[in-house]
């Protein structure tokens, strides 16, 4: 019998597993978090072990299934998916259970119960959620990954911080809190994405998330491919910024702030706040040019 839409394909025996979750949607600026989860399953030839029935959790008018042609003839429907994969990492005595998917439309409590059921039944020692947010940071600097946890002991043991953010949250925040209520150790890693270059992909933020995850769990993650992609991404953004004096000046202001005001706590500014800051900067620059 399926509970909360959970469907099992296999019940593998895993070695000290940790559940790692990354979702498309509100928590996924630049697709950094979902791309990090996809990188894990792609790199380590993961095996699907379970999924959550989309019928239980999606409004298909807002998140429509996709029609694709197979061999140019047969049509197939691809539904929004949330799937669990077992990831075996030979170099260490630890496996991962990676949850890849799409932020659900409704029944979030039921959704989180299903996710934590998988964590419990596969023997996961901890849940780690991945997220990415738009922030007023320059693309020329290495992203500062913010790690948060709700358990005081876990914060100290993993050298994380306690978030002071209050406001709207997504499925990442809800799953993180559900793990706390279920007495399952959990941590949440967040990457800042420059709001003026928010279009995906963002390999710099993806690489930063995976690098911090590797440090957190002592995993030997070879990220050379993302390093090369990051260099190419930065070169392209540099070309675009260099061609616009106003944007170039704005990036310089962000660099000055970044270098003099280290951020040690997660802050999630609203889209309106970020847009207003950029508009105010451009307005001041134009006023100075006119001698105002």
TORLOZA-348936 format. One line per 10 residues: number of its first residue (from 0); their letters; for each residue x, y, z of N, C-alpha, C. Coordinates in steps of 0.02 Angstrom, whole numbers, plus 50000, padded with zeros to 5 digits. Last residue first. Layout:
<atoms>
NUM = a = X Y Z X Y Z X Y Z | ...
</atoms>
This chain:
<atoms>
291 = xxxxxxxxxx = 51194 53319 49449 51143 53330 49500 51170 53310 49569 | 51272 53298 49337 51293 53350 49384 51243 53364 49438 | 51242 53193 49260 51210 53257 49241 51229 53313 49288 | 51311 53094 49327 51333 53111 49259 51304 53178 49237 | 51235 53085 49442 51302 53112 49446 51328 53133 49378 | 51120 53025 49391 51116 53092 49419 51184 53124 49424 | 51167 52901 49355 51144 52945 49303 51139 53017 49327 | 51197 52850 49483 51250 52858 49433 51228 52906 49378 | 51070 52848 49544 51123 52891 49571 51177 52903 49520 | 51007 52754 49463 50980 52821 49467 51033 52870 49493
281 = xxxxxxxxxx = 51082 52640 49489 51083 52668 49422 51057 52740 49421 | 51048 52623 49625 51117 52633 49604 51120 52666 49536 | 50909 52603 49617 50936 52660 49654 51008 52676 49634 | 50905 52483 49544 50876 52545 49516 50903 52607 49551 | 50965 52395 49636 50996 52407 49571 50970 52472 49540 | 50870 52403 49740 50940 52422 49751 50975 52438 49686 | 50755 52354 49679 50756 52423 49702 50828 52447 49713 | 50790 52221 49656 50777 52265 49599 50781 52338 49619 | 50801 52178 49789 50859 52176 49745 50850 52222 49685 | 50670 52197 49835 50725 52233 49867 50786 52235 49823
271 = xxxxxxxxxx = 50599 52110 49753 50585 52181 49749 50642 52221 49780 | 50648 51986 49794 50662 52009 49727 50650 52084 49720 | 50716 51997 49962 50662 51987 49914 50683 52011 49845 | 50859 51912 50030 50823 51972 50012 50768 51956 49962 | 50904 51814 50148 50869 51803 50085 50830 51866 50068 | 51050 51771 50229 51002 51824 50219 50970 51812 50151 | 51141 51679 50348 51102 51678 50287 51053 51737 50286 | 51294 51745 50407 51227 51720 50421 51186 51726 50358 | 51411 51802 50375 51415 51739 50411 51347 51712 50430 | 51494 51896 50257 51427 51873 50278 51435 51806 50313
261 = xxxxxxxxxx = 51606 52033 50269 51595 51961 50264 51526 51942 50292 | 51631 52170 50201 51577 52150 50246 51564 52075 50239 | 51729 52192 50108 51735 52226 50172 51683 52205 50223 | 51700 52122 49993 51768 52117 50020 51774 52147 50090 | 51568 52160 49965 51584 52089 49978 51651 52083 50014 | 51583 52296 49936 51544 52275 49994 51562 52203 50015 | 51661 52289 49820 51685 52325 49879 51648 52303 49942 | 51574 52217 49736 51639 52189 49755 51667 52223 49818 | 51469 52306 49721 51457 52243 49755 51523 52211 49778 | 51536 52405 49648 51509 52421 49714 51496 52357 49754
251 = xxxxxxxxxx = 51562 52332 49531 51618 52356 49571 51595 52374 49641 | 51432 52315 49483 51470 52256 49504 51528 52277 49548 | 51406 52449 49449 51366 52416 49501 51403 52355 49528 | 51495 52470 49345 51501 52509 49406 51464 52477 49464 | 51442 52380 49252 51510 52370 49275 51522 52408 49340 | 51319 52440 49227 51321 52375 49261 51390 52361 49289 | 51367 52557 49165 51325 52560 49224 51327 52495 49263 | 51441 52513 49053 51474 52549 49107 51433 52551 49171 | 51446 52367 48972 51396 52413 48999 51426 52448 49060 | 51541 52274 48936 51510 52313 48883 51458 52362 48907
241 = xxxxxxxxxx = 51574 52204 49048 51622 52253 49024 51592 52298 48969 | 51467 52114 49056 51471 52169 49105 51518 52224 49080 | 51499 52026 48951 51436 52064 48950 51440 52124 48996 | 51623 51976 48992 51617 52010 48927 51554 52053 48925 | 51589 51915 49114 51635 51971 49113 51630 52011 49048 | 51510 51809 49069 51479 51863 49107 51524 51924 49108 | 51610 51733 49005 51554 51760 48966 51520 51817 49003 | 51694 51702 49112 51721 51739 49055 51664 51771 49015 | 51609 51627 49194 51633 51692 49216 51660 51734 49158 | 51591 51513 49111 51533 51554 49131 51556 51624 49152
231 = xxxxxxxxxx = 51721 51460 49106 51688 51483 49045 51630 51529 49061 | 51738 51428 49242 51783 51476 49209 51752 51504 49146 | 51637 51333 49259 51635 51395 49297 51679 51449 49265 | 51680 51227 49181 51618 51262 49162 51613 51329 49197 | 51792 51191 49256 51801 51216 49188 51739 51255 49165 | 51727 51150 49374 51777 51204 49376 51787 51234 49307 | 51651 51044 49331 51616 51105 49351 51664 51164 49357 | 51756 50956 49309 51712 50975 49253 51673 51038 49269 | 51814 50940 49436 51851 50973 49383 51806 50996 49326 | 51775 50886 49557 51732 50937 49527 51766 50974 49469
221 = xxxxxxxxxx = 51760 50744 49642 51804 50773 49591 51762 50822 49549 | 51738 50719 49809 51703 50738 49749 51751 50773 49701 | 51750 50623 49933 51799 50643 49882 51764 50659 49816 | 51672 50683 50082 51665 50645 50020 51717 50669 49969 | 51635 50731 50211 51701 50700 50199 51697 50654 50138 | 51523 50805 50226 51515 50733 50234 51580 50695 50222 | 51572 50936 50211 51527 50920 50266 51525 50845 50280 | 51644 50931 50093 51678 50946 50156 51637 50924 50216 | 51540 50905 50003 51595 50858 50009 51634 50868 50074 | 51465 51021 50019 51436 50956 50038 51491 50905 50048
211 = xxxxxxxxxx = 51554 51114 49967 51537 51119 50038 51506 51053 50062 | 51555 51069 49834 51618 51072 49871 51604 51074 49946 | 51422 51087 49799 51449 51019 49802 51515 51017 49840 | 51412 51228 49804 51369 51186 49845 51399 51116 49854 | 51507 51264 49707 51517 51285 49776 51474 51243 49824 | 51449 51213 49590 51513 51186 49614 51524 51203 49688 | 51336 51296 49583 51329 51223 49589 51392 51191 49616 | 51394 51422 49567 51356 51408 49628 51347 51333 49638 | 51455 51398 49441 51495 51422 49498 51459 51405 49563 | 51356 51364 49351 51402 51311 49374 51445 51333 49433
201 = xxxxxxxxxx = 51206 51401 49327 51258 51437 49363 51307 51386 49391 | 51110 51400 49171 51137 51371 49233 51188 51417 49266 | 50985 51523 49224 51024 51461 49230 51058 51443 49165 | 50993 51696 49261 50973 51644 49214 51016 51582 49223 | 51040 51798 49340 51004 51744 49374 50986 51686 49327 | 51124 51914 49357 51138 51862 49308 51107 51798 49334 | 51087 51993 49460 51088 52025 49394 51107 51976 49339 | 51100 51920 49576 51032 51931 49550 51031 51962 49481 | 51211 51788 49598 51204 51859 49582 51137 51873 49548 | 51167 51675 49724 51173 51683 49652 51165 51757 49636
191 = xxxxxxxxxx = 51226 51582 49864 51201 51645 49837 51215 51650 49762 | 51175 51424 49924 51222 51460 49882 51190 51526 49859 | 51157 51331 50074 51129 51381 50027 51185 51417 49989 | 51114 51184 50158 51167 51222 50126 51137 51268 50073 | 51060 51120 50310 51038 51151 50248 51093 51195 50221 | 51038 50969 50403 51075 51030 50388 51051 51056 50321 | 50980 50862 50534 50974 50892 50468 51015 50955 50463 | 50930 50716 50620 50981 50768 50611 50976 50796 50541 | 50767 50694 50669 50818 50671 50621 50867 50729 50611 | 50653 50721 50742 50715 50705 50778 50766 50672 50732
181 = xxxxxxxxxx = 50548 50771 50675 50552 50698 50678 50615 50673 50713 | 50576 50905 50677 50520 50881 50717 50521 50805 50725 | 50683 50906 50585 50694 50925 50655 50639 50898 50700 | 50616 50870 50469 50668 50826 50495 50682 50842 50569 | 50537 50983 50453 50504 50919 50467 50554 50868 50494 | 50634 51079 50422 50599 51084 50486 50564 51018 50504 | 50673 51032 50296 50723 51041 50348 50689 51043 50417 | 50552 51042 50229 50582 50976 50240 50634 50979 50295 | 50537 51182 50230 50487 51140 50262 50515 51071 50277 | 50647 51226 50155 50640 51247 50225 50591 51203 50263
171 = xxxxxxxxxx = 50616 51162 50032 50680 51149 50067 50674 51167 50140 | 50497 51218 49993 50496 51149 50015 50561 51130 50051 | 50514 51386 50059 50497 51337 50008 50500 51267 50037 | 50448 51534 50142 50496 51479 50133 50471 51432 50079 | 50438 51706 50192 50415 51649 50152 50470 51596 50145 | 50516 51740 50353 50480 51759 50293 50458 51697 50255 | 50672 51763 50428 50600 51756 50439 50564 51779 50376 | 50835 51705 50468 50786 51726 50418 50715 51714 50440 | 50938 51667 50543 50892 51714 50575 50838 51738 50527 | 51014 51506 50558 50983 51558 50517 50936 51602 50558
161 = xxxxxxxxxx = 51162 51466 50633 51090 51464 50642 51059 51521 50602 | 51296 51377 50549 51267 51435 50582 51193 51425 50590 | 51424 51250 50573 51372 51283 50535 51348 51345 50574 | 51517 51152 50613 51538 51221 50602 51489 51258 50558 | 51475 51029 50652 51487 51038 50581 51507 51109 50563 | 51460 51046 50791 51500 50990 50765 51520 51000 50692 | 51374 51156 50804 51442 51160 50829 51487 51106 50798 | 51257 51107 50742 51287 51170 50721 51360 51174 50741 | 51231 50995 50819 51250 50986 50749 51283 51049 50722 | 51193 51054 50939 51252 51011 50937 51277 51002 50866
151 = xxxxxxxxxx = 51076 51124 50899 51134 51160 50924 51198 51117 50920 | 50984 51103 50754 51008 51070 50814 51073 51102 50836 | 50964 51164 50635 50919 51182 50690 50941 51152 50756 | 51083 51241 50526 51055 51182 50558 51011 51205 50616 | 51165 51297 50376 51123 51308 50435 51099 51241 50462 | 51291 51371 50284 51265 51308 50310 51226 51321 50374 | 51318 51461 50141 51293 51465 50209 51265 51398 50230 | 51455 51490 50040 51400 51444 50055 51382 51451 50128 | 51499 51620 49948 51503 51599 50017 51443 51554 50032 | 51572 51608 49786 51512 51610 49828 51527 51586 49899
141 = xxxxxxxxxx = 51707 51709 49740 51686 51641 49756 51626 51644 49802 | 51670 51847 49630 51696 51819 49692 51670 51748 49702 | 51607 51896 49519 51680 51891 49516 51711 51860 49579 | 51476 51922 49537 51493 51858 49504 51568 51845 49503 | 51432 51990 49697 51463 51996 49631 51481 51927 49602 | 51268 51993 49771 51338 51972 49773 51367 51978 49703 | 51129 51999 49826 51168 52055 49800 51242 52041 49811 | 51045 51848 49770 51076 51891 49821 51115 51947 49787 | 50937 51712 49760 50961 51772 49728 50987 51819 49782 | 50989 51549 49818 50947 51609 49823 50979 51667 49785
131 = xxxxxxxxxx = 50973 51374 49835 51009 51431 49804 50962 51490 49803 | 50999 51223 49931 50959 51278 49906 51003 51332 49875 | 50985 51058 49993 51023 51107 49954 50976 51161 49929 | 50986 50968 50147 50949 51000 50093 50994 51051 50059 | 51021 50818 50219 51052 50880 50198 51012 50908 50139 | 50992 50716 50356 50962 50744 50296 50998 50810 50281 | 51073 50568 50422 51061 50640 50421 51027 50659 50356 | 51079 50433 50414 51101 50463 50476 51083 50537 50480 | 50961 50321 50345 51000 50382 50337 51016 50413 50405 | 50896 50198 50324 50945 50205 50378 50988 50268 50374
121 = xxxxxxxxxx = 50793 50182 50241 50859 50167 50212 50914 50178 50263 | 50688 50222 50320 50690 50152 50300 50756 50133 50266 | 50715 50361 50337 50713 50316 50394 50724 50243 50372 | 50708 50413 50207 50768 50423 50247 50772 50373 50304 | 50578 50376 50173 50634 50348 50136 50698 50355 50177 | 50512 50456 50266 50503 50384 50268 50560 50349 50231 | 50544 50581 50221 50576 50559 50283 50565 50484 50294 | 50463 50586 50106 50536 50593 50101 50571 50566 50162 | 50335 50574 50163 50359 50523 50116 50435 50526 50111 | 50330 50690 50240 50326 50625 50273 50352 50570 50228
111 = xxxxxxxxxx = 50335 50785 50138 50392 50779 50183 50391 50713 50222 | 50207 50764 50083 50267 50755 50042 50328 50744 50086 | 50126 50801 50189 50124 50732 50166 50187 50717 50125 | 50159 50936 50193 50172 50894 50251 50173 50821 50232 | 50116 50981 50066 50187 50981 50082 50203 50938 50143 | 50002 50989 49982 50013 50933 50028 50087 50926 50045 | 50059 51063 49823 50020 51060 49885 50034 50995 49922 | 50161 51068 49728 50111 51121 49731 50073 51122 49796 | 50338 51033 49759 50268 51015 49749 50221 51075 49755 | 50483 51061 49666 50445 51083 49724 50371 51069 49713
101 = xxxxxxxxxx = 50548 50915 49594 50517 50980 49583 50477 50998 49645 | 50702 50822 49616 50633 50832 49596 50614 50904 49589 | 50796 50698 49699 50793 50748 49645 50720 50759 49627 | 50880 50641 49832 50812 50658 49812 50815 50714 49761 | 50994 50516 49858 50984 50583 49829 50912 50590 49806 | 51080 50443 49979 51014 50438 49948 50998 50508 49923 | 51248 50383 49978 51200 50438 49980 51133 50414 49954 | 51365 50294 50083 51323 50301 50024 51277 50362 50032 | 51531 50267 50141 51467 50302 50147 51431 50303 50079 | 51674 50249 50153 51625 50202 50182 51559 50238 50194
91 = xxxxxxxxxx = 51745 50296 49994 51730 50306 50065 51678 50256 50088 | 51759 50261 49861 51819 50283 49898 51807 50291 49973 | 51633 50231 49805 51679 50177 49823 51735 50199 49869 | 51478 50276 49832 51543 50309 49824 51596 50261 49850 | 51321 50259 49764 51375 50222 49796 51442 50256 49780 | 51163 50315 49788 51227 50335 49758 51283 50301 49798 | 50995 50291 49747 51052 50270 49790 51116 50285 49752 | 50869 50414 49731 50921 50373 49700 50973 50353 49752 | 50702 50460 49713 50756 50446 49759 50805 50398 49725 | 50608 50592 49635 50635 50524 49635 50695 50519 49683
81 = xxxxxxxxxx = 50477 50672 49573 50520 50674 49632 50543 50603 49645 | 50425 50750 49421 50447 50692 49459 50485 50712 49522 | 50296 50788 49308 50342 50814 49359 50360 50758 49407 | 50296 50671 49170 50263 50704 49225 50315 50735 49272 | 50294 50654 49002 50341 50658 49058 50309 50701 49113 | 50221 50552 48885 50208 50606 48932 50258 50600 48989 | 50256 50522 48712 50260 50501 48782 50251 50562 48827 | 50217 50466 48549 50215 50519 48599 50218 50489 48669 | 50308 50402 48414 50270 50388 48474 50274 50446 48524 | 50391 50473 48314 50324 50446 48302 50283 50441 48367
71 = xxxxxxxxxx = 50523 50504 48334 50484 50546 48289 50413 50525 48278 | 50572 50427 48434 50585 50405 48365 50542 50444 48315 | 50456 50504 48531 50506 50452 48532 50513 50424 48462 | 50416 50667 48583 50413 50616 48531 50471 50567 48538 | 50332 50723 48732 50392 50714 48691 50381 50660 48639 | 50251 50837 48835 50243 50786 48783 50307 50784 48742 | 50254 50864 49010 50283 50879 48944 50271 50820 48896 | 50136 50931 49130 50178 50877 49103 50200 50895 49032 | 50143 51093 49210 50114 51048 49160 50163 50992 49141 | 50109 51169 49339 50169 51132 49321 50148 51077 49273
61 = xxxxxxxxxx = 49983 51223 49336 50039 51268 49349 50105 51234 49333 | 49905 51115 49306 49895 51175 49267 49951 51225 49278 | 49935 51018 49397 49963 51010 49331 49947 51068 49284 | 49987 51029 49551 49936 51061 49511 49963 51061 49439 | 50042 50885 49643 50052 50937 49593 49987 50964 49564 | 50031 50776 49731 50062 50838 49755 50068 50894 49704 | 49982 50655 49684 49967 50673 49753 49986 50746 49770 | 50033 50637 49559 49961 50647 49564 49942 50673 49634 | 50166 50599 49574 50151 50670 49562 50077 50686 49569 | 50222 50490 49697 50172 50497 49644 50155 50571 49634
51 = xxxxxxxxxx = 50392 50480 49720 50330 50505 49750 50281 50520 49694 | 50503 50337 49721 50477 50399 49693 50413 50418 49730 | 50655 50239 49735 50587 50257 49755 50567 50322 49719 | 50777 50209 49678 50750 50161 49726 50678 50177 49747 | 50884 50217 49539 50822 50241 49570 50794 50187 49617 | 51057 50230 49554 51001 50185 49541 50938 50212 49576 | 51192 50325 49477 51145 50309 49529 51089 50263 49505 | 51329 50357 49435 51288 50305 49404 51236 50279 49454 | 51395 50466 49484 51405 50403 49518 51357 50348 49494 | 51357 50573 49401 51428 50557 49409 51439 50487 49438
41 = xxxxxxxxxx = 51216 50581 49414 51248 50568 49348 51319 50543 49357 | 51193 50610 49547 51165 50549 49519 51197 50531 49452 | 51267 50731 49560 51281 50673 49603 51255 50609 49571 | 51205 50815 49468 51276 50798 49459 51293 50736 49500 | 51079 50831 49524 51085 50795 49461 51158 50773 49449 | 51112 50910 49634 51084 50844 49645 51090 50801 49582 | 51157 51023 49563 51202 50988 49608 51177 50917 49622 | 51043 51063 49496 51099 51039 49456 51150 51002 49500 | 50966 51105 49604 50943 51046 49566 51000 51019 49522 | 51046 51216 49643 51034 51160 49689 51013 51098 49651
31 = xxxxxxxxxx = 51051 51302 49529 51113 51279 49562 51101 51217 49605 | 50963 51369 49448 50962 51295 49446 51022 51265 49483 | 50959 51502 49482 51010 51481 49435 51014 51406 49425 | 50884 51457 49634 50908 51511 49591 50964 51486 49546 | 50788 51371 49705 50837 51346 49656 50860 51401 49608 | 50670 51371 49776 50732 51364 49814 50793 51356 49769 | 50565 51370 49684 50578 51431 49722 50646 51430 49757 | 50632 51246 49571 50578 51290 49595 50604 51349 49634 | 50698 51083 49600 50684 51138 49555 50629 51182 49586 | 50791 51028 49743 50728 51034 49706 50732 51092 49655
21 = xxxxxxxxxx = 50883 50906 49828 50886 50968 49789 50826 50971 49742 | 50946 50817 49967 50888 50837 49927 50899 50904 49892 | 51018 50675 50031 51033 50741 50003 50977 50759 49956 | 51035 50570 50168 50988 50593 50117 51007 50664 50096 | 51167 50459 50193 51141 50525 50208 51094 50543 50151 | 51214 50295 50258 51189 50341 50207 51167 50409 50237 | 51304 50185 50298 51300 50249 50332 51273 50304 50287 | 51275 50096 50159 51327 50107 50209 51323 50178 50237 | 51124 50000 50125 51171 50055 50113 51218 50064 50172 | 51028 49892 50036 51067 49897 50097 51123 49947 50085
11 = xxxxxxxxxx = 50874 49946 49954 50945 49925 49956 50974 49929 50026 | 50734 49911 49901 50754 49928 49969 50827 49906 49977 | 50650 49979 49757 50699 49934 49787 50714 49958 49858 | 50543 50057 49726 50569 50013 49673 50615 49960 49704 | 50398 50120 49806 50465 50091 49811 50481 50050 49750 | 50314 50271 49819 50317 50208 49782 50389 50182 49784 | 50208 50378 49909 50275 50348 49904 50271 50280 49870 | 50088 50442 49937 50111 50439 49867 50178 50407 49857 | 50060 50421 50069 50084 50487 50050 50112 50487 49978 | 50086 50251 50041 50069 50301 50092 50101 50367 50071
1 = xx = 50027 50110 49956 50065 50171 49953 50040 50221 50005 | 50042 49940 50000 50000 50000 50000 50044 50062 50000
</atoms>
